[in-house]
Amino acid sequence: MPKTKTKRPTAGSGVSGFVSLAMLHSPLDHPEPNPDEGGPCHVCTARCCRYIAMQIDKPAEEADYDHIRWYLMHEGIVVWADDEDWYLEVRTVCRHLRADNACDIYETRPQICRDYGLPGQDPCEYFTEHLAYDLFFQDDEAFDKWVKKEKKSKR
């Protein structure tokens, strides 16, 4: 006698205890976050808690270029520029970030954390699929190459 295949039960098939996943989760249960309402910290992967960025002076003198080159020789450091503003980014995780990407001190977090991603402020990175920069350097070799090109173009 040939074996017959057993069909998977579906919702409404009369099989007791089975409910399809689609029936368990409604789009209304977890509405899509709205950037006009601020950052959706409750569903985020906490990109903003994995680095700090500080504005630095745009390099103008040889010593400025040398300092940036030195920064880039260190692990976890990137330098980028956007709209003529230059930044030093230190890639380090906040010590209060939990494994589930929630903040362990959410109720007493610093004001900079409270303001981040609010409407009218810097956009929350949750809504930014592709971060774009005018310039971006992850190491001193890339920066050296750019500096040589810049100097050559100014001649």
URVEN-V389280 format. One record per backbone hydrogen bond with DSSP energy under -0.5 kcal/mol. CO is the residue of the C=O (numbers start at 1). NH is the residue of the N-H. E is the energy in kcal/mol with one decimal. If there is no record, write none. Layout:
BEGIN
co=CO nh=NH e=E
co=CO nh=NH e=E
END
This chain:
BEGIN
co=5 nh=7 e=-0.5
co=10 nh=13 e=-2.1
co=14 nh=16 e=-0.6
co=15 nh=18 e=-1.2
co=17 nh=19 e=-0.5
co=20 nh=23 e=-1.1
co=20 nh=24 e=-0.9
co=21 nh=24 e=-0.8
co=21 nh=25 e=-1.4
co=24 nh=26 e=-0.5
co=26 nh=29 e=-1.8
co=26 nh=30 e=-0.8
co=28 nh=31 e=-0.6
co=33 nh=35 e=-0.5
co=34 nh=37 e=-2.2
co=35 nh=38 e=-0.9
co=39 nh=41 e=-1.4
co=40 nh=43 e=-2.3
co=40 nh=44 e=-0.7
co=41 nh=44 e=-0.6
co=46 nh=49 e=-1.3
co=47 nh=50 e=-1.7
co=49 nh=94 e=-2.8
co=52 nh=90 e=-3.2
co=54 nh=88 e=-2.9
co=56 nh=86 e=-0.8
co=61 nh=64 e=-0.6
co=61 nh=65 e=-1.7
co=62 nh=66 e=-2.1
co=63 nh=67 e=-2.2
co=64 nh=68 e=-2.2
co=65 nh=69 e=-2.4
co=66 nh=70 e=-2.2
co=67 nh=71 e=-2.7
co=68 nh=72 e=-2.3
co=70 nh=73 e=-1.2
co=71 nh=74 e=-1.8
co=72 nh=140 e=-0.6
co=74 nh=77 e=-1.1
co=76 nh=91 e=-3.9
co=78 nh=89 e=-3.4
co=79 nh=137 e=-2.9
co=80 nh=87 e=-2.9
co=81 nh=134 e=-1.8
co=81 nh=135 e=-2.0
co=82 nh=85 e=-2.0
co=85 nh=82 e=-2.5
co=86 nh=56 e=-2.5
co=87 nh=80 e=-2.0
co=87 nh=89 e=-0.5
co=88 nh=54 e=-2.7
co=88 nh=90 e=-0.5
co=89 nh=78 e=-2.2
co=89 nh=91 e=-0.6
co=90 nh=52 e=-2.1
co=90 nh=92 e=-1.1
co=94 nh=97 e=-1.7
co=96 nh=98 e=-0.5
co=96 nh=104 e=-3.2
co=98 nh=101 e=-2.0
co=102 nh=98 e=-3.1
co=103 nh=106 e=-1.1
co=105 nh=108 e=-1.5
co=105 nh=109 e=-0.5
co=106 nh=109 e=-1.0
co=110 nh=113 e=-0.8
co=110 nh=114 e=-1.7
co=111 nh=115 e=-2.5
co=112 nh=116 e=-1.2
co=115 nh=118 e=-1.9
co=118 nh=121 e=-2.5
co=122 nh=117 e=-0.7
co=124 nh=127 e=-1.5
co=125 nh=128 e=-1.3
co=127 nh=129 e=-0.7
co=129 nh=131 e=-0.5
co=135 nh=81 e=-2.1
co=137 nh=79 e=-2.2
co=139 nh=143 e=-1.6
co=140 nh=144 e=-2.9
co=141 nh=145 e=-2.2
co=142 nh=146 e=-2.0
co=143 nh=147 e=-2.8
co=144 nh=148 e=-2.5
co=145 nh=149 e=-1.9
co=146 nh=150 e=-2.7
co=147 nh=151 e=-2.8
co=148 nh=152 e=-2.1
co=149 nh=153 e=-2.2
co=150 nh=154 e=-1.4
co=151 nh=155 e=-0.6
co=152 nh=155 e=-0.8
END
